[in-house]
């Protein structure tokens, strides 16, 4: 049951005005990040101005925290830390020499420019050295920024700000004290966030904003609109099929699920797919059907190599050698779906889909898509939905 807006706004206001208790993990993380800036233990290429600014803001934040200042003042400092951190990475560090050997931004920018010139975007990427797996939704999302600035750095900046704005809003709604800790995990480089920022990999994670929109509308029984956002999500990258599967497992196990609601979600899904694909079909014609990122991704899924560091992976490697790569596509899919269904049944009481999605995203990049040598590029694929899940979970459940 939803509370009236006036009551909800009143409790949120009290929550923000309440004095913050300086709990241990928040103080520890702030002190750890301050130590990094004071001693220069940071990513190569961090400008002096960044560390100097962070030192002053962190000292202010610790001062407010230990004086038990109102929560809104501490959250304001946390958001300032976030904005400074993302700005320096996306607008300064990402433009250093290493950016010339990174193909992620180049793939998005090049496919966007080719699309703007009226050609199939996946025909002209030979100079990247590898085929582009950038999806059509990524191109539509990026090409206005690429058209204006010639690069997607500002899009990456706004992605992180919007992502954490949603986490802040949920913290205020759920009153679970999660925002400060999630910001500090981000800036202090726990879970290799700096790897993603340093190599400009944000395009891999843009779809999570659309997943959150799908949840927002399904929570308000706008099933058709929710389906549209799910349809757009899968057209960013094929690996998001497991994210959508987690979302739908959560909904199908929810008492709100009916045949009519599923029909409307499915209709919206198809409508979202048509919206995104139509301009590419018109521009690329027959070339789009024969040369697109999804056929490439599906062919890559036949790779069957896991690290031999545990009995499960050794068994999968052996099975792959016995039955062949093509058959393993279906074995992997069945294994991932089976595990997701079992876990989803165990956590079906949860009020949001993001723990289900975290499980699906983790299995996607440990079973379905893994390959040697292992890459850090996809770590945040399951870390980010876990962050969303924490922010969306009431404090009693988190305890």
C-alpha positions as CSV (number, residue, x, y, z in Angstrom):
1,X,0.0,0.0,0.0
2,X,1.3,3.4,-0.9
3,X,1.2,6.3,1.6
4,X,-0.3,9.6,0.6
5,X,2.2,12.0,-1.0
6,X,1.9,14.5,1.9
7,X,2.8,11.9,4.5
8,X,5.6,10.4,2.4
9,X,7.1,13.9,1.8
10,X,6.8,14.7,5.5
11,X,8.7,11.5,6.5
12,X,11.4,12.1,3.8
13,X,11.9,15.6,5.1
14,X,12.3,14.4,8.6
15,X,14.8,11.8,7.4
16,X,16.9,14.4,5.6
17,X,16.8,16.8,8.6
18,X,17.7,14.1,11.1
19,X,21.2,14.1,12.5
20,X,23.5,11.4,11.0
21,X,25.0,8.8,13.3
22,X,28.7,8.4,12.3
23,X,28.6,4.6,11.8
24,X,31.9,2.8,11.4
25,X,31.9,1.7,7.8
26,X,31.1,5.2,6.5
27,X,33.9,6.8,8.6
28,X,36.3,4.0,7.6
29,X,35.7,4.5,3.9
30,X,36.0,8.2,4.1
31,X,39.3,8.0,6.0
32,X,40.5,5.4,3.5
33,X,39.7,7.6,0.5
34,X,41.3,10.6,2.3
35,X,44.4,8.6,2.9
36,X,44.6,7.8,-0.8
37,X,44.4,11.5,-1.8
38,X,46.9,12.6,0.9
39,X,49.5,10.0,-0.1
40,X,48.9,9.9,-3.9
41,X,47.8,6.3,-4.0
42,X,45.5,6.8,-7.0
43,X,45.0,5.8,-10.6
44,X,47.9,6.9,-12.9
45,X,47.0,10.2,-14.5
46,X,45.0,11.7,-11.7
47,X,45.6,15.5,-11.8
48,X,46.9,17.3,-8.7
49,X,43.8,19.5,-8.8
50,X,41.6,16.4,-8.3
51,X,43.4,15.3,-5.1
52,X,43.6,18.8,-3.7
53,X,39.9,19.4,-4.2
54,X,39.0,15.9,-2.8
55,X,41.0,16.4,0.3
56,X,39.2,19.6,1.3
57,X,35.7,18.1,0.5
58,X,36.5,14.9,2.4
59,X,37.7,16.9,5.5
60,X,34.4,18.8,5.3
61,X,32.4,15.6,5.1
62,X,34.2,14.0,8.0
63,X,33.7,17.2,10.0
64,X,29.9,17.1,9.4
65,X,29.7,13.4,10.0
66,X,31.5,13.5,13.3
67,X,29.5,16.5,14.5
68,X,26.3,14.6,13.7
69,X,25.1,17.2,11.3
70,X,21.8,16.9,9.5
71,X,21.8,14.1,7.0
72,X,21.1,16.4,4.0
73,X,24.4,18.2,4.6
74,X,26.4,14.9,4.5
75,X,24.5,13.7,1.5
76,X,25.2,17.0,-0.3
77,X,29.0,16.5,0.3
78,X,28.7,12.9,-0.9
79,X,27.1,14.1,-4.1
80,X,29.7,16.7,-4.6
81,X,32.4,14.1,-4.2
82,X,30.6,12.0,-6.8
83,X,30.3,14.8,-9.3
84,X,34.0,15.8,-8.9
85,X,35.1,12.2,-9.3
86,X,33.1,11.5,-12.4
87,X,33.9,14.9,-14.0
88,X,37.7,14.4,-13.6
89,X,37.5,10.8,-15.0
90,X,35.2,11.5,-17.9
91,X,36.5,14.9,-19.0
92,X,40.2,14.7,-18.1
93,X,41.5,11.2,-17.4
94,X,39.6,9.4,-20.2
95,X,41.2,11.8,-22.7
96,X,44.8,10.8,-21.9
97,X,46.9,8.6,-24.2
98,X,45.4,5.3,-23.2
99,X,42.1,6.4,-24.8
100,X,43.7,5.9,-28.2
101,X,44.1,2.2,-27.7
102,X,40.6,1.7,-26.2
103,X,38.0,0.5,-28.8
104,X,34.9,0.9,-26.6
105,X,34.4,4.6,-27.1
106,X,35.7,4.4,-30.6
107,X,33.1,1.7,-31.5
108,X,30.2,3.8,-30.2
109,X,31.4,7.0,-31.8
110,X,32.3,5.4,-35.1
111,X,29.0,3.5,-35.5
112,X,27.1,6.6,-34.5
113,X,28.9,8.7,-37.2
114,X,28.4,6.0,-39.9
115,X,24.6,5.9,-39.0
116,X,24.5,9.7,-39.2
117,X,25.9,9.4,-42.8
118,X,23.1,7.0,-43.7
119,X,24.9,3.7,-43.8
120,X,24.6,0.4,-41.9
121,X,26.7,1.2,-38.8
122,X,28.4,-2.2,-38.5
123,X,29.9,-2.2,-42.0
124,X,32.7,0.3,-41.4
125,X,34.6,-0.6,-38.3
126,X,37.7,-2.4,-39.7
127,X,40.1,0.1,-38.2
128,X,39.0,-0.9,-34.7
129,X,40.8,-4.2,-35.2
130,X,37.7,-6.1,-33.8
131,X,34.1,-6.3,-34.8
132,X,31.8,-3.7,-33.1
133,X,29.2,-5.2,-30.7
134,X,27.6,-1.9,-30.1
135,X,23.8,-2.3,-30.2
136,X,21.4,-0.1,-32.1
137,X,19.9,1.3,-28.8
138,X,23.5,2.4,-27.8
139,X,23.8,4.2,-31.1
140,X,20.5,6.0,-30.8
141,X,21.4,6.9,-27.2
142,X,24.9,8.2,-28.2
143,X,24.5,9.8,-31.6
144,X,23.1,13.2,-30.4
145,X,26.1,13.6,-28.1
146,X,28.5,12.4,-30.7
147,X,26.9,14.8,-33.2
148,X,27.3,17.8,-30.9
149,X,30.7,17.0,-29.3
150,X,32.3,14.3,-31.5
151,X,32.6,12.0,-28.5
152,X,30.5,10.4,-25.8
153,X,32.3,11.6,-22.6
154,X,29.4,13.8,-21.5
155,X,27.0,11.0,-22.0
156,X,29.1,8.9,-19.6
157,X,29.2,11.8,-17.1
158,X,25.4,12.1,-17.1
159,X,24.9,8.4,-16.8
160,X,26.8,8.2,-13.5
161,X,25.0,11.3,-12.1
162,X,21.6,10.0,-13.1
163,X,22.4,6.5,-11.8
164,X,23.4,7.8,-8.3
165,X,20.5,10.3,-8.3
166,X,18.2,7.3,-8.5
167,X,20.1,5.6,-5.6
168,X,19.8,8.8,-3.6
169,X,16.1,9.1,-4.2
170,X,15.6,5.5,-3.2
171,X,17.6,5.9,0.0
172,X,15.4,8.9,0.9
173,X,12.3,6.8,0.2
174,X,13.5,3.6,1.9
175,X,15.5,5.4,4.6
176,X,18.2,2.8,4.6
177,X,21.3,5.0,4.9
178,X,22.8,3.4,1.8
179,X,23.7,6.4,-0.4
180,X,26.9,7.5,1.3
181,X,28.4,4.0,1.5
182,X,27.5,3.3,-2.2
183,X,29.2,6.6,-3.3
184,X,32.3,5.8,-1.2
185,X,32.5,2.2,-2.7
186,X,32.4,3.9,-6.1
187,X,35.1,6.6,-5.6
188,X,37.5,4.5,-3.4
189,X,37.8,1.9,-6.2
190,X,36.2,-1.0,-4.5
191,X,35.0,-3.5,-7.2
192,X,37.3,-1.9,-9.8
193,X,35.1,1.1,-10.7
194,X,38.2,3.0,-11.7
195,X,38.9,0.4,-14.4
196,X,35.5,1.2,-16.0
197,X,36.1,4.9,-15.7
198,X,39.7,4.8,-16.8
199,X,38.8,2.8,-20.0
200,X,35.5,4.6,-20.7
201,X,33.3,1.4,-20.5
202,X,30.1,3.1,-19.4
203,X,28.4,2.2,-22.6
204,X,28.2,-1.3,-21.3
205,X,26.0,-0.2,-18.4
206,X,23.7,2.5,-19.9
207,X,20.8,-0.1,-20.2
208,X,20.4,-0.2,-16.4
209,X,18.7,3.2,-16.5
210,X,16.1,1.7,-18.8
211,X,15.7,-1.3,-16.5
212,X,15.0,1.0,-13.6
213,X,12.4,2.9,-15.7
214,X,10.8,-0.5,-16.6
215,X,10.6,-1.2,-12.8
216,X,9.2,2.2,-12.1
217,X,6.3,1.8,-14.6
218,X,5.6,-1.8,-13.8
219,X,5.3,-0.8,-10.1
220,X,2.6,1.7,-11.2
221,X,0.8,-0.9,-13.4
222,X,1.9,0.7,-16.6
223,X,2.7,-2.6,-18.1
224,X,2.8,-1.5,-21.8
225,X,5.3,1.3,-21.0
226,X,7.4,-1.1,-18.9
227,X,7.5,-3.5,-21.8
228,X,8.7,-0.8,-24.1
229,X,11.7,-0.1,-21.9
230,X,12.5,-3.8,-21.6
231,X,12.5,-4.0,-25.4
232,X,14.8,-1.1,-25.7
233,X,17.1,-2.6,-23.1
234,X,17.8,-5.8,-25.0
235,X,18.8,-3.8,-28.0
236,X,21.8,-2.3,-26.3
237,X,23.6,-5.7,-26.0
238,X,22.6,-9.3,-26.3
239,X,23.8,-10.1,-22.7
240,X,21.0,-8.1,-21.3
241,X,18.6,-11.0,-22.2
242,X,19.6,-12.5,-18.8
243,X,18.8,-9.2,-17.1
244,X,15.4,-9.1,-18.6
245,X,14.9,-12.8,-17.7
246,X,15.7,-12.0,-14.1
247,X,13.2,-9.1,-14.2
248,X,10.5,-11.3,-15.7
249,X,11.1,-14.1,-13.2
250,X,10.5,-11.7,-10.4
251,X,7.3,-10.4,-12.0
252,X,6.0,-13.8,-12.9
253,X,6.4,-14.9,-9.3
254,X,4.6,-11.7,-8.1
255,X,0.9,-11.8,-7.2
256,X,0.4,-8.8,-9.5
257,X,1.2,-11.0,-12.5
258,X,-1.8,-11.9,-14.7
259,X,-2.2,-13.1,-18.2
260,X,-3.4,-9.6,-19.2
261,X,-0.4,-7.9,-17.7
262,X,2.0,-10.3,-19.4
263,X,0.3,-9.7,-22.7
264,X,0.7,-5.9,-22.3
265,X,4.3,-6.3,-21.3
266,X,5.0,-8.5,-24.3
267,X,3.2,-6.0,-26.6
268,X,5.2,-3.1,-25.2
269,X,8.4,-5.2,-25.6
270,X,7.7,-5.7,-29.3
271,X,6.8,-2.1,-29.8
272,X,10.1,-1.0,-28.1
273,X,12.0,-3.3,-30.4
274,X,10.2,-1.9,-33.5
275,X,10.9,1.7,-32.4
276,X,14.6,1.1,-32.1
277,X,15.1,-1.1,-35.1
278,X,13.0,0.8,-37.6
279,X,15.6,3.6,-38.4
280,X,18.4,1.0,-38.8
281,X,16.3,-1.1,-41.2
282,X,15.5,2.0,-43.2
283,X,19.1,3.0,-43.3
284,X,20.8,-0.4,-43.6
285,X,18.2,-2.4,-45.5
286,X,19.3,-5.9,-46.2
287,X,22.8,-5.2,-44.9
288,X,21.4,-4.7,-41.4
289,X,19.9,-8.3,-41.3
290,X,23.2,-9.9,-42.4
291,X,25.6,-7.6,-40.5
292,X,24.5,-6.6,-37.0
293,X,25.8,-6.9,-33.5
294,X,23.4,-9.7,-32.4
295,X,24.5,-12.3,-34.9
296,X,28.1,-11.5,-34.0
297,X,27.4,-11.9,-30.2
298,X,25.5,-15.1,-30.7
299,X,28.4,-16.6,-32.7
300,X,30.8,-15.5,-29.9
301,X,28.6,-17.4,-27.4
302,X,29.8,-20.7,-28.9
303,X,33.2,-20.2,-27.3
304,X,33.7,-22.8,-24.6
305,X,36.6,-22.1,-22.4
306,X,36.5,-21.6,-18.6
307,X,39.3,-21.3,-16.1
308,X,40.3,-24.7,-14.6
309,X,40.3,-23.3,-11.0
310,X,37.2,-25.2,-9.7
311,X,35.4,-28.5,-10.3
312,X,32.4,-26.8,-12.0
313,X,34.4,-25.1,-14.7
314,X,36.5,-28.2,-15.2
315,X,33.4,-30.2,-15.8
316,X,32.0,-27.6,-18.2
317,X,35.3,-27.6,-20.2
318,X,35.2,-31.4,-20.4
319,X,31.6,-31.4,-21.5
320,X,32.4,-28.7,-24.2
321,X,35.1,-30.9,-25.6
322,X,32.8,-33.9,-25.7
323,X,29.7,-32.4,-27.3
324,X,31.1,-29.5,-29.2
325,X,30.7,-25.7,-29.1
326,X,27.4,-25.5,-30.8
327,X,25.7,-27.9,-28.5
328,X,27.2,-26.1,-25.5
329,X,25.3,-22.9,-26.4
330,X,22.1,-24.7,-25.4
331,X,23.7,-26.4,-22.4
332,X,24.9,-23.1,-21.0
333,X,21.5,-21.5,-21.6
334,X,19.7,-24.3,-19.9
335,X,22.1,-24.2,-16.9
336,X,21.8,-20.4,-16.5
337,X,18.0,-20.5,-16.7
338,X,17.7,-23.4,-14.4
339,X,19.8,-21.8,-11.7
340,X,18.0,-18.5,-12.1
341,X,14.6,-20.2,-11.7
342,X,15.7,-22.0,-8.5
343,X,17.2,-18.9,-6.9
344,X,14.2,-16.7,-8.0
345,X,11.9,-19.1,-6.3
346,X,13.9,-18.7,-3.1
347,X,13.8,-14.9,-3.2
348,X,10.3,-14.4,-4.7
349,X,9.2,-12.5,-1.6
350,X,11.4,-9.5,-2.5
351,X,9.5,-6.4,-3.6
352,X,11.9,-5.5,-6.5
353,X,13.7,-7.5,-9.3
354,X,17.2,-6.3,-8.8
355,X,18.5,-9.2,-6.7
356,X,17.1,-11.5,-9.4
357,X,18.8,-9.4,-12.0
358,X,22.1,-9.5,-10.1
359,X,22.0,-13.3,-10.1
360,X,21.2,-13.4,-13.9
361,X,24.0,-10.9,-14.7
362,X,26.5,-12.8,-12.6
363,X,25.6,-16.1,-14.3
364,X,25.7,-14.4,-17.7
365,X,29.4,-13.6,-17.2
366,X,30.5,-16.7,-15.4
367,X,28.7,-19.3,-17.4
368,X,27.2,-18.0,-20.7
369,X,29.8,-15.5,-21.9
370,X,33.1,-16.2,-20.0
371,X,36.3,-16.6,-22.0
372,X,40.0,-16.7,-21.3
373,X,41.9,-14.4,-20.9
374,X,39.4,-13.0,-18.4
375,X,38.6,-9.3,-18.6
376,X,37.6,-6.8,-15.9
377,X,35.4,-5.0,-18.4
378,X,32.2,-6.8,-17.3
379,X,32.6,-6.8,-13.5
380,X,30.1,-4.0,-13.0
381,X,27.5,-5.9,-15.1
382,X,26.4,-7.6,-11.9
383,X,27.8,-5.1,-9.3
384,X,25.6,-2.2,-10.5
385,X,22.3,-4.1,-10.1
386,X,23.5,-5.2,-6.7
387,X,24.0,-1.5,-5.8
388,X,20.5,-0.8,-7.1
389,X,19.1,-3.7,-5.1
390,X,20.7,-2.4,-1.9
391,X,19.3,1.1,-2.5
392,X,15.9,-0.3,-3.2
393,X,15.7,-2.6,-0.2
394,X,14.2,-1.5,3.1
395,X,16.6,-1.4,6.1
396,X,14.9,-4.3,7.9
397,X,15.6,-6.6,5.0
398,X,19.2,-5.4,4.7
399,X,19.8,-6.2,8.3
